[in-house]
Amino acid sequence: MHEPAGFIIDAHLDLAMNAIEWNRDLKQSVYRIREREEGMTDKLDRAKGTVALPELRKGRIGLVVATQIARFVKPGSSLPGWNSPEIAWGITQAQLAWYRAMEDQGEMVQIVNLAQLEEHLALWFDSTVPDKNKPVGYILSLEGADSLVNISYLEKAYAYGLRACGPAHYGPGRYAPGTGMSGGLTREGRELVAEMDRLKMILDVTHLTDEGFTEATDLFKGAIWASHHNCRALVSHQRQLTDEQIKILLERDAVIGGVFDTWMLTDNWVRGKDDPREREIDLEKVVDHYDHICQIAGNSLHIAIGSDLDGAYGKEQSPYDLEDISDLQHLKTILANRGYSPEDIENIFYRNWLRFLRKAWGN
């Protein structure tokens, strides 16, 4: 099987959230969606989206980790979300229905095991089939576990193909506090981690507090990744990984997906006010974080792409030299100019995620 140059795996995209909550037809190009949203003011990123299925294919991003996401919020919360876990579960099921509709139309294909992974790769590595005719593969992940009404719902989700879960998101959480908070896993969170271990799911440590990270990595014995994370040594915020956390992930043979959101690429970003070009935030800043992890590891085996593009932001909060997600290909030149070999670049583009999945699913 010939492996094509430039193939990419992106380990974090909120595709269904954008389709359901932003009312975006992701079968259309990014540019057609922007035209339709021109003049809309209900969200900061209207008419500034960067992700759609045609651009994924154009960028040779043939496999993604795609999310379900729905937060539960208590009365008085400043965070957006849903007023009961049952409503949040319903939203995740609407998102699942969208993925299923994309499958029915040949736009996407769900990947739940090693055999399906290898079959999908064989299609994308087949140069006789045009990329525009290939479905985008997706591995389903739950970002924040609030929508699981109780622990039994995790097995229900596993049955429809959920293969990874991050217990936390932003703020308070039913299973774990997340970004901006402190404290460890809740009692239910510890039960969740144990149930994930039993089901042989992947634990995503993204958004956990420092205490939650330590507790989860101590309790969980299975495969761990950080789907979309950057480095606290470069940008000082609890959302970022410390060097010590990175070393713990290296010991677990984890892979970290470097993220493109500008507030995680510079200190003191002001959402809705700051401009990426004025703040000089380009793709080089992303590679700074990739390089930092490579220097700690001593190799290129533990950093990959977890872009989180259009994760409730668009061009207004993305590197200024990225017009749409197909521009992930520009990372190749930046990495090469910094001395990364073609093998290193392939590791970062897809081989690290592929090695991780083969190991996690091969047991």
N, C-alpha and C positions, 0 to 999 in steps of 0.2 A: 504493500500500500504506500503510494507516494504521498508524503506530507507536504502540502503546498505552503509556499512562503506567504507570510502575512496572515495566516489564520489566527483568530482571536477568540478567547473565552473571556467574557465579562461576568464576574461573579455577583454583581448586584445591580438590578434594574427593576424599578417599580412600574412595570408595563401595565398591569391591570389597574392599578390605582389611577394612572394617567387616563386610561380608557374610561373607567367607570366614574371617577370623581371629577376629572377634568373634561369629560365628554369629548375625548379625542379619538378619531378613527385612525388608529395606527397602521392600517393598511395603506393609507395615503402618505405621501411624502411629508417630511418635516415642513417643507416650504408651502405646501398646500394647506397644512394645518395652521401655519402662521397666518396665511391669508384669511382663513375662516375666523381666526380669533382677533383679527385687527380691530382695535377699538374697544375690546372687552377690558374691563377694569376690576373684575371680581377677584383676580389673583395676580400677584406681582409678575409672574412669568408668562402671562398671556402673550401670545404672538412671539414668544422667545424660546419655544421648545427646541430640543436638539435630537430627540430620539423618535424614530418610527421604523417600522419593519423594512421599508426599502433602503433606508440608510444603514441599518444593520447589515443587510446583504451587501450593499456597496462597500462597506468597511470590512467585509469578510469576517464579521462577528457572527459565527455560525452556531455558537452555543452560549447561553446565558443562564445565570441563576436569577430567576424571576420571582417576585415576591407576591405574597398576600400580606396585607397590612391593614389593621383597623384597631385603633386605640380606644380603650374605655376611659372615660373621664368622669370624675365626681363633680357634683354641683360646685360652681364657683371657679373651676379650673380655667386658667388662661390658655391652655392648650386645646387645639381642635381635637374632636373625637366624638365618641358615641356614648349614649347615656346608660347603656347596660351591656354586659358581656354578650347577651343574646343578640342584641342589635349588631354589635361588632362581628359576631360570628356570621350573621346574615350578610354583612358587607363582604366578608371574605368569600362567602359562597357565590355572591354576585361576581366577584373577581375570578373565581374558579370557572364560572360559567362563561366568562369572556375568553379565558384560555381555551376552553373546550370548543367554543365557536371558531376560534382561530385554527384549532386542529382540524375541525370539520372542513374548513376551506383550504387546507393545505398550507396555511401561512406559518404554522408552528407545529412542533411535535414534542410531546412530553417524554423526558428521559427519566426512568426510575430505577434502572439496574445496569449492570455492566454490559450485558449483551446488547441492550438498546443503545448504550453509549457507543460501542464499537461499530454498530450498524450505521449510526448517524455520522460518525467520523468517516466511515468508508464513503458515504455519499458526498460529504463536503470535500473529501480528498480526491474525489473523482473529477479530473479536469475535463472530462468529456461532457459533463453536465454543467450548464451555465449557472453561476451563483444565483442569478435572479430567479431561477426555478427551484431553488432548494429551500425547504422549510427551515426556520430558525428553531433550533432545539432549545428546550428550557427545562431546567431542574427547579422544582418548586420549593420555595423557602418561606417560612413565616417570620416576618420581622416584628418582633414584639409578640408575646404570647397572650396578651389580654383577651383576645377573642376566643380562646379556649374556655368554654363555659365551666368545665371542670376537667380533671386530668383525663377522664375517659375520652374526651374529644380529641386528644392527640392521636389515639389509635384510629379514630374515625378519619382524621386527616391523613394519617399514614396510608390508610386504605385507598384514598383517592390520589396518592402519589406524593404527599409531602415528604421531603427527604432531609430537610435542614430546618433548624429553628433557632432564633435568637430570643432568649427569654425577655429581654428588655428593649425599650425604645427610648423616647424622651420622657423625662419627668417620672412621677410615681407609676408603679406598675403592680398588677395583681400578683405576678410571679417574681418580679425583680425590679428594683428602682433602676432608672436609666440615666441618660445624659443629663447633667446638671444636678444630680442627686448624690447622696452618699448612702452607705449601708449595704448589707449583703442580701442574699436571696431570701424571699419569704419562705414560710413553711411549705406552701404550695409550690414555690419555685424549686425547692430541694426535691420534692416529689416529682416535679416535671423533669428535672435533670436525670433522675433515676429511671423514669419511664423512657426518656430518650435513649438512654444507654441500653435498656432492654430491647427497644425496637431497632437498635443499631443506626440511629439517626446521626446526622452531623450537628454538632453544637457550634453555633455562631456566637462568638464572644463580643461581637460589635454592640456598642451602646451600654455594656455593663459598667457599673461603677468599679472603682479599684477594688473595693471589698468583694463585690459580686464576681469580678474576674478571678480573684484568688480562690474564692469559695467554689465557683463552678469548675475551674480547672483542676482543683483538688478532688472534687467529687466525681467528675465525669471521666470515664476510662476510655471512651471511644475516640472517634476522629473529630478534631477541632479545627475550625478555620476562623479567620477574622475577615469577613467578606468585604468590608469597606472601611478601612482605617488608615490613618497617617500617624506621624511620629511627634510625640510631645517634646522631644529635644529640639524640634524645628519650629513648632507652633505650640505655645503653652496653653493647653486647655485639657480638662479632664476627659474630653471626648477622644483624645489622642492616646496612642500607646506609649508607655514609658519604655526606656531601653530595657529595663528589667522584665517588663511584660513581654517584650519582643523576644528576649532570651528564653523565657518560659515557653513561648510558642515554638521557638526553634527546637527546643528539647522534645516537644510533642510532635515534631515533624509537620507542623502546621504551615499553611500558606496564608499570607496577608494580601488582601486586595487593596491597592492604593486608590484613593478616592479623589475626585476632581472638584468637589465643592469648594469655592474660593475661601469660605470662612475657615476651612481646614488647611488652607495653604498659606495663610498669613495671620498675624496677630491682629486682634481688635477690628475685625471686619464688622461693618454696620450694614445689616440687611436692608435693602430698599434705598440705601443712600450711596454706598461706595460703588465705584465703577472698576471692573477688572483691569481695564487699560490704564486708568489713572493710578491704580495701585500696583501696576506692573506685574500682574499675575498671569503668567503664560504657562504652557506645558512644561517648560523647564522647571517650574516650581514643583510640579508633580514628580518629575524625575529626581529632584532633590530628595524627596522622601523615599523613593525607590532605592536610590543610591545609599541612603543612610542605613536602610535595612540590609542591603547587600554588604556594606562594610561591617556591620555587626556579625552577620552570618559568615562572612568570608567567602561567599559565593552568591550565585544568582538563583538559588533553588527555593527561596521562600517568599518572594515578592511577585505579585501578578496584578492583574487589572480587576478592580471592583469599582467601576466608575461612579455609580450612583447618579449618573446624569439624569436630569429631569426628576430628581427626587424632591419634588416640591420647589424646584428652582429651574431656571433656564439659562439662556445666554447671559442674562444680567448677573449671574453668579457662577459662571464657568470661566476657565481660562480664555483670555480674549482671542487667542489664535485657534480656538476650536469653534467652528461654525456649526457642525453637527457631529453626531457620534462616529461617522465614518472617518473623521479626522484623528481617531485613535491611531491610525496608521502613521501619523507624523511622529509618534514616539520612537519609531524605528530609527529615524535620522538622528534624533536627539541622543538616544542611547548609544548609537554608533559613534557619534562625535565625542562622547565621553569615554570611549574605549571599550564599550561592551561588544563582545564578539557576536557573530550571527547566532551561535548556539545560546548565548546568554539572552539575546533578544527573543528567540523562540521560547525559551524557558518562561520569560515574563509574559509573552503574548498568549501562550496556551499550554505549554508542556508542564508547567508546575501544577496548574489546576488539574490537568489530565492525569499526571502521576498521582496526585492526591486522591482523585476519584477512583482510579483503578485500585489503589491500595484500600480505600475505605469500603468499596463495594466488592472487592475480590475475596474477602474473608468468608 
